[in-house]
Amino acid sequence: MTRKVGSEKPRTISGAGAPAAKAGTAPDHDAHEQTPRSLVVKAPEETLPIGLVPANFEADYVAGVVAPFLLSNEFISETPLLPMIDLALTKEKAVPVQLWGMLYEGWTPNPHDEGVSVFFQGYENRGQSNARKRIYMTATTPDLIETRYRPKIQEFHRRFLSDVNVGKPLMAQYFDNYYDLYWNLHVGATGDQIPAEVRQYSSAFNAVIGFWFPTEEVVRQAYMQTRATRESLREWLDTRVQAIIDDRTPEADSTFVHYWLKNGELGDNFRRTDMIFECFHNFLAFSQWGNMVYQVASRLSTGGDPKIRECFDKTMSQDPDTPDGCAFTPLDRFVMELFRFITPNGGSLSMLHRRHALLGEGFNGTLTPHRQACMDPRLWEDPTAFDPDRYRGAPTTADNDAAACEQVRLTRCPFDKEAMAVKDGRDVTMTNSVFGAVYSEVDGTPHPLVDTAGYAPFGFGYRRCAGEQLTIEFIKQMLHKVWQDKITFADLNLDAPVRTPVGPGTVLADDIGFTKG
């Protein structure tokens, strides 16, 4: 094989099926006829990357997924001491480079024509004072969780933890029901209303982000499945959005899309194409639910953590949902501590600003770590202890104001706290902590989040997870069902448990089951 270094023609990487150059083949003309900028380097056959990419991998998959992945780099950032990420670490297109082909037709991002998610949109592109994020979160406020979404979540757990699933591998039953809940929350579709192609895309997307490495056959197969079904998914979502616009969807006000339409008004900060995009990109954002279910079951199992089980029994036996002089109920605090302890989302990915790239460039990202912040002794007393009461005195998004900034020697608030009233008829405003985290006030009452760098399972500042309170509620309802039905989790002792993808780069052995009574 010959490699030309310094030639004027662009260098390409071809996939399987391209004719291979024979090792040691001479160039077409003598070396002395080469231009000064050309140099022929002969690579011995034994030095070639044989076996790195299987021969059956499609050329466009290799060029659009495998090659960018192999050229990418990801670094670990410092652990923040304030609950925010600096704007120098931009969220713009901050997605692992190998995933673009599942989201866009052309293997690379095309946000203008095909939509964009707030989860990889730079702050400067979200409208005034993080408008896009606040519009998104009008659909996930605590009053809607209480009155619109909780029944759907409870129905999910009723089916997931039903008698017929006793003794069966837990995560198989979880995913048998999860996609119905997911599409019900977004567009009000369940059961036969969800086409086969949409279910295929859903499960294939989850497989790709779980098994992660595009050089694996299981990832290639799942990835190409998403490519084959993505357009059907988009067309179906377009019809579901139109049905909500036309008031043809029963109980449309129990869907995310209803509130995005009302509060975004199909404007530049939340276009229709963006709305459709958010609906399927959220598979990445919601992926921590499955991992968290498994990890909670593991901690509460007979072979799990006795201190957490003891704390669970104490919490549930003392009126867990009644406020007790704190911004968070006893069960809120217990679940929040589970998230801090388990940290199912490892970090927040940012793009690095490149000063120069002398020999070419690939994706370069940096991860602001969640786990390290949650366990940092500079931020918590005894961080390795499981202690839900640590949130009784923790600062919240409602507490952090200009005075809080002065206490940490900042001369001004980093983010604007200007409130945004919703347009859907509710008495709800969306505002920012001075450190950037969005939260709501409902009928004049704030519903805050813990706003300290030591509570990081959902991220920091303006990058905080938009579905945090919904995710907390999801686990709370699981625990209510566990307590109500006297459910016990235990290892099934399977010889060969199924490897189940449950989140980015996370594949678990499906080896936990449950009994009742």
C-alpha positions in Angstrom: 0.0 0.0 0.0 1.3 3.5 -0.7 0.4 6.5 1.4 1.0 10.0 0.0 1.9 12.5 2.7 1.5 16.2 1.9 -0.3 15.8 -1.4 -2.9 18.3 -2.4 -5.6 15.7 -2.7 -7.8 15.3 0.4 -7.1 12.2 2.4 -10.1 9.8 2.7 -10.9 6.8 4.8 -12.8 4.1 3.0 -14.8 1.2 4.4 -15.1 -2.4 3.6 -15.5 -3.3 0.0 -13.0 -0.8 -1.3 -10.2 -2.4 -3.3 -7.1 -2.7 -1.2 -3.7 -1.5 -2.6 -1.1 -4.3 -2.7 1.6 -3.8 -0.2 4.9 -2.7 -1.7 3.3 -1.5 -5.0 5.5 1.1 -6.7 4.2 4.6 -7.4 3.1 5.4 -10.9 6.2 7.5 -11.6 9.7 7.7 -10.3 10.5 9.3 -7.0 12.5 12.1 -8.6 9.4 13.1 -10.6 7.4 13.8 -7.4 6.7 17.4 -6.5 8.6 18.7 -3.5 5.4 18.6 -1.4 4.8 14.9 -2.1 6.4 12.0 -0.4 5.6 8.3 -0.9 5.8 6.1 2.2 5.5 2.3 1.7 3.8 0.6 4.6 4.7 -3.1 5.1 1.6 -5.3 5.1 2.2 -6.5 8.6 1.8 -2.9 9.9 -1.6 -2.4 8.4 -4.6 -2.3 10.8 -5.9 -5.7 9.7 -8.9 -6.8 11.7 -9.7 -3.4 13.3 -12.8 -3.0 11.2 -14.7 -6.2 10.1 -14.9 -6.8 6.4 -18.8 -6.7 6.4 -19.0 -3.1 7.8 -20.6 -0.8 5.2 -18.3 1.9 3.8 -20.6 4.8 4.8 -20.8 3.4 8.4 -17.0 3.2 8.6 -16.6 6.7 7.2 -19.4 8.3 9.1 -19.2 6.5 12.5 -16.1 4.3 13.0 -13.4 6.7 11.6 -14.7 9.8 13.5 -14.9 7.7 16.7 -11.3 6.5 16.4 -10.1 10.0 15.7 -12.0 11.5 18.7 -10.7 12.4 22.2 -12.5 12.9 25.4 -10.9 14.4 28.5 -11.9 14.9 32.2 -12.3 18.5 33.4 -11.8 19.8 36.9 -14.4 19.3 39.6 -16.4 22.5 40.0 -16.6 24.3 43.4 -19.6 26.3 42.3 -22.8 24.7 40.8 -22.2 25.9 37.3 -20.2 25.2 34.1 -18.4 28.1 32.6 -19.6 29.2 29.1 -16.1 28.7 27.8 -17.0 24.9 27.9 -19.6 25.1 25.2 -22.5 22.7 24.8 -22.8 23.5 21.1 -22.7 20.1 19.2 -21.3 18.5 22.3 -22.4 14.9 21.4 -20.1 11.9 21.1 -19.2 12.1 17.4 -20.2 8.5 16.5 -23.9 9.2 17.4 -24.7 11.8 14.7 -25.7 9.3 12.1 -28.6 8.1 14.3 -29.9 11.6 14.7 -29.3 13.1 11.2 -29.7 11.8 7.7 -26.2 12.8 6.4 -24.1 11.3 9.3 -23.2 14.8 10.4 -25.2 17.4 12.3 -27.7 19.5 10.2 -29.6 21.4 12.9 -31.0 24.1 10.7 -32.9 21.7 8.4 -33.4 18.7 10.6 -33.7 20.1 14.1 -31.6 20.5 17.2 -31.9 19.6 20.9 -31.3 22.0 23.7 -29.1 19.3 25.2 -26.4 20.1 22.6 -27.1 23.7 22.0 -24.7 26.5 23.1 -26.1 29.0 25.6 -25.6 31.8 23.1 -28.0 30.0 20.7 -30.9 29.3 23.2 -32.5 32.8 23.2 -32.5 35.4 26.0 -31.6 34.0 29.4 -31.7 30.4 28.4 -35.2 30.7 26.8 -35.1 27.4 24.9 -34.3 25.5 28.1 -37.1 27.3 30.0 -39.6 26.5 27.3 -38.6 22.8 27.4 -39.0 22.8 31.2 -42.5 24.2 31.0 -43.5 20.6 30.2 -41.7 19.1 33.3 -42.8 21.3 36.2 -44.0 19.8 39.5 -47.7 20.7 39.0 -47.8 18.7 35.8 -45.9 15.8 37.3 -48.5 15.8 40.1 -51.6 16.1 37.9 -50.7 14.8 34.4 -47.7 12.5 34.5 -47.9 10.6 37.8 -50.8 8.4 36.6 -48.8 7.3 33.6 -45.8 6.6 35.8 -47.9 4.6 38.3 -49.4 2.6 35.4 -45.9 1.8 34.2 -44.8 0.5 37.6 -48.0 -1.5 38.0 -47.2 -3.4 34.8 -43.5 -3.5 35.4 -43.7 -4.9 38.9 -46.8 -7.0 38.4 -47.4 -10.5 39.7 -46.7 -12.1 36.3 -43.2 -10.7 36.3 -42.2 -12.2 39.7 -39.0 -14.3 39.4 -38.2 -12.9 35.9 -35.1 -10.9 35.0 -35.9 -7.3 36.0 -34.6 -5.3 33.0 -36.3 -7.4 30.4 -39.6 -6.5 32.0 -38.5 -2.9 32.3 -37.9 -2.5 28.6 -41.1 -4.4 27.7 -43.0 -1.4 29.2 -40.6 1.5 29.0 -41.1 2.5 25.4 -44.9 2.8 26.0 -44.3 5.2 28.9 -41.7 7.1 26.9 -44.0 7.8 23.9 -47.0 8.3 26.1 -45.3 11.1 27.9 -44.1 12.8 24.7 -47.0 12.4 22.3 -49.7 10.4 24.0 -49.2 7.1 22.1 -49.2 3.6 23.6 -49.7 0.0 22.5 -50.8 -0.4 18.8 -50.5 3.4 18.3 -46.7 3.0 18.2 -45.6 1.5 14.9 -43.2 -1.4 14.7 -40.6 0.9 13.0 -40.7 3.3 16.0 -40.2 0.4 18.4 -37.4 -0.9 16.3 -35.7 2.5 16.3 -36.2 2.9 20.1 -34.6 -0.4 21.0 -31.8 0.0 18.5 -30.9 3.4 19.7 -30.7 2.1 23.3 -28.4 -0.7 22.1 -26.0 1.7 20.3 -25.6 4.0 23.3 -25.2 1.1 25.7 -22.7 -1.1 23.8 -21.1 2.2 22.6 -18.1 1.0 20.6 -18.9 1.2 16.8 -16.3 -1.4 16.0 -18.5 -4.1 17.7 -20.9 -6.0 15.4 -23.8 -5.6 17.9 -23.4 -1.8 17.6 -23.2 -1.8 13.8 -26.4 -3.9 13.4 -28.3 -1.7 15.9 -26.9 1.5 14.3 -28.0 0.5 10.8 -31.4 -0.4 12.2 -31.8 3.2 13.4 -30.7 4.4 10.0 -33.3 2.2 8.3 -36.2 3.3 10.6 -35.3 6.9 11.4 -37.4 8.5 8.6 -40.4 6.5 9.5 -40.0 7.7 13.1 -39.8 11.3 12.0 -42.9 11.0 9.8 -44.9 9.4 12.6 -43.8 12.1 15.1 -44.8 14.8 12.6 -48.3 13.3 12.4 -48.5 13.0 16.2 -47.5 16.7 16.6 -50.1 17.7 14.0 -52.8 15.7 15.9 -52.0 17.6 19.1 -52.1 21.0 17.2 -55.4 20.0 15.7 -56.8 18.9 19.1 -57.3 15.3 17.9 -55.2 13.7 20.7 -57.1 12.6 23.8 -55.7 14.2 27.0 -53.1 16.1 24.9 -52.4 18.3 28.0 -50.7 15.3 29.5 -47.9 15.3 26.8 -44.7 17.2 26.6 -45.5 18.4 23.1 -48.6 20.2 24.2 -46.6 22.5 26.5 -43.8 23.0 24.0 -46.4 24.1 21.4 -48.2 26.5 23.8 -45.1 28.1 25.3 -42.7 27.9 22.3 -45.4 29.1 19.9 -43.5 27.4 17.1 -41.0 30.3 17.2 -37.3 30.4 16.6 -36.5 29.1 20.1 -38.5 26.0 19.7 -39.4 25.2 16.1 -41.6 22.3 15.0 -38.6 20.5 13.6 -36.9 21.0 16.9 -39.9 19.6 18.8 -39.8 16.4 16.7 -36.1 16.2 17.2 -36.4 16.5 21.0 -38.9 13.6 21.0 -36.4 11.1 19.8 -33.1 12.6 21.1 -34.6 12.3 24.6 -33.7 8.6 24.4 -30.2 9.8 25.2 -31.4 12.1 28.0 -33.8 9.6 29.6 -31.4 6.6 29.3 -30.4 6.9 32.9 -33.8 5.7 34.1 -33.1 2.1 33.3 -29.6 2.2 34.9 -31.1 3.8 38.0 -33.9 1.2 38.3 -31.3 -1.6 38.3 -29.0 0.2 40.7 -31.7 0.9 43.2 -33.0 -2.7 43.0 -29.4 -3.8 43.6 -29.0 -1.6 46.7 -32.3 -2.7 48.1 -31.8 -6.4 47.3 -31.1 -9.1 49.9 -27.4 -9.0 49.0 -27.4 -5.2 48.7 -26.6 -2.3 51.1 -28.1 -2.9 54.6 -27.8 0.8 55.5 -29.7 1.9 52.5 -32.4 -0.7 53.2 -32.7 0.4 56.8 -33.0 4.0 55.7 -35.7 3.1 53.1 -37.7 1.3 55.8 -37.5 4.2 58.1 -38.4 6.7 55.4 -41.4 4.8 54.1 -42.8 4.1 57.6 -43.0 7.8 58.6 -45.3 9.5 56.1 -42.7 9.9 53.3 -44.6 12.5 51.2 -45.5 14.9 54.0 -43.3 18.1 54.2 -41.5 18.3 57.5 -40.1 21.8 57.6 -37.8 21.3 54.6 -38.0 22.2 50.9 -38.0 18.5 50.2 -40.1 15.7 51.6 -38.5 12.7 53.4 -38.9 10.6 50.2 -37.6 13.4 48.0 -34.4 13.5 50.2 -34.0 9.7 50.2 -34.3 9.5 46.4 -32.0 12.5 46.0 -29.4 10.8 48.1 -29.8 7.6 46.0 -29.0 9.7 42.9 -26.0 11.3 44.6 -24.7 7.9 45.8 -25.3 6.1 42.5 -24.7 8.9 40.0 -26.1 7.1 36.9 -24.9 10.0 34.7 -21.2 10.2 34.8 -20.7 13.7 33.6 -21.6 16.7 31.4 -19.9 16.7 28.0 -18.6 20.0 26.5 -16.7 20.9 23.3 -13.2 22.3 23.7 -12.3 25.5 21.8 -9.5 24.6 19.5 -6.6 27.1 19.2 -4.8 25.2 16.5 -4.7 21.7 14.9 -1.5 21.2 13.0 -1.9 17.7 11.8 -5.7 17.6 11.3 -8.5 17.5 13.8 -11.1 15.2 15.3 -13.8 15.5 17.9 -12.3 16.8 21.2 -14.6 16.9 24.2 -14.2 17.3 27.9 -16.4 15.7 30.7 -17.2 17.7 33.8 -17.5 14.8 36.3 -20.6 14.2 38.4 -19.3 11.4 40.6 -16.2 13.2 41.8 -18.3 16.3 42.7 -20.9 14.2 44.6 -18.1 12.5 46.6 -15.9 15.6 47.1 -14.9 16.1 50.8 -14.5 19.8 50.0 -18.2 20.0 49.3 -19.8 17.6 51.9 -19.1 16.4 55.3 -18.6 12.7 55.3 -19.6 12.4 51.6 -19.3 8.6 51.5 -22.1 8.2 54.1 -25.7 7.7 52.9 -27.4 10.6 54.6 -30.7 12.0 53.1 -30.8 14.6 55.8 -27.8 16.4 54.3 -30.3 18.2 52.1 -32.2 19.8 55.0 -29.7 22.7 55.1 -28.4 22.6 51.5 -28.7 25.8 49.5 -31.4 25.7 46.8 -32.0 27.5 43.5 -34.5 29.8 45.4 -31.9 30.6 48.1 -29.1 31.5 45.8 -29.3 35.2 44.9 -27.1 38.2 44.7 -26.2 37.8 48.4 -25.0 34.2 47.8 -22.8 35.5 45.0 -21.2 38.0 47.4 -20.6 35.3 49.9 -18.4 33.5 47.4 -16.7 36.8 46.4 -18.4 37.3 43.0 -19.1 40.9 42.2 -22.2 40.1 40.1 -24.6 37.2 39.5 -23.2 35.0 36.6 -26.7 34.4 35.2 -29.9 36.5 34.9 -32.7 35.6 37.2 -35.4 37.2 35.0 -38.6 35.2 35.3 -40.5 33.9 32.2 -44.3 33.4 32.6 -45.7 30.4 30.8 -48.3 31.0 28.0 -50.5 27.9 28.5 -52.9 29.3 31.1 -51.2 28.2 34.3 -49.9 30.6 37.0 -46.3 29.3 36.5 -43.0 31.2 35.9 -39.7 29.8 35.0 -36.6 31.4 36.3 -32.9 30.8 36.8 -30.7 30.4 39.8 -27.9 33.0 39.8 -25.7 30.0 38.8 -27.9 29.2 35.8 -30.1 26.3 36.9 -33.7 26.7 35.7 -36.6 26.0 38.2 -40.3 26.9 38.5 -42.6 28.9 40.7 -46.2 27.5 40.7 -49.0 29.7 42.0 -46.4 31.9 43.6 -44.6 29.0 45.4 -41.1 28.1 44.3 -40.2 24.5 43.6 -36.5 24.6 44.0 -33.5 22.3 43.3 -30.5 21.8 45.5 -28.0 24.2 44.1 -24.6 23.3 45.3 -21.7 21.7 43.4 -21.8 18.7 45.7 -25.2 17.6 44.4 -24.3 16.8 40.8 -26.1 13.7 39.5 -28.2 15.9 37.2 -25.4 18.3 36.2 -24.5 21.9 36.9 -26.1 25.3 36.3 -27.6 26.1 32.9 -26.7 22.5 31.9 -28.8 21.0 34.6 -31.0 18.1 33.4 -34.4 19.5 32.2 -36.2 16.3 33.5 -34.7 16.2 37.0 -37.9 16.5 39.0 -39.7 14.0 36.6 -36.9 11.5 37.1 -37.0 11.9 40.8 -40.8 11.2 40.7 -40.2 8.1 38.5 -38.0 6.6 41.2 -40.3 7.7 44.0 -43.2 5.9 42.4 -41.1 2.8 42.0 -40.3 2.9 45.7 -44.0 3.4 46.6 -44.8 0.3 44.6 -42.0 -1.7 46.3 -43.3 -0.7 49.7 -46.9 -1.2 48.9 -46.5 -4.7 47.5 -43.7 -5.8 49.9 -41.4 -6.4 47.0 -38.0 -8.0 47.7 -35.2 -7.9 45.1 -32.7 -10.7 44.9 -30.1 -12.2 42.7 -31.5 -14.8 40.3 -28.2 -16.8 40.1 -28.5 -17.2 36.4 -25.8 -19.1 34.6 -25.8 -16.7 31.6 -27.8 -13.6 32.3 -28.6 -11.4 29.3 -26.3 -8.5 28.7 -28.7 -5.5 28.7 -27.7 -2.0 27.6 -29.2 0.6 30.0 -27.3 3.9 29.4 -24.3 5.5 27.7 -21.5 3.0 27.7 -23.4 0.9 30.3 -24.3 -2.8 29.8 -25.6 -4.8 32.8 -26.1 -8.5 33.5 -29.9 -8.9 33.8 -29.6 -11.0 36.9 -31.9 -9.4 39.5 -35.5 -10.5 40.0 -38.2 -9.8 42.7 -40.7 -11.6 44.9 -43.8 -10.2 46.7 -45.2 -10.5 50.2 
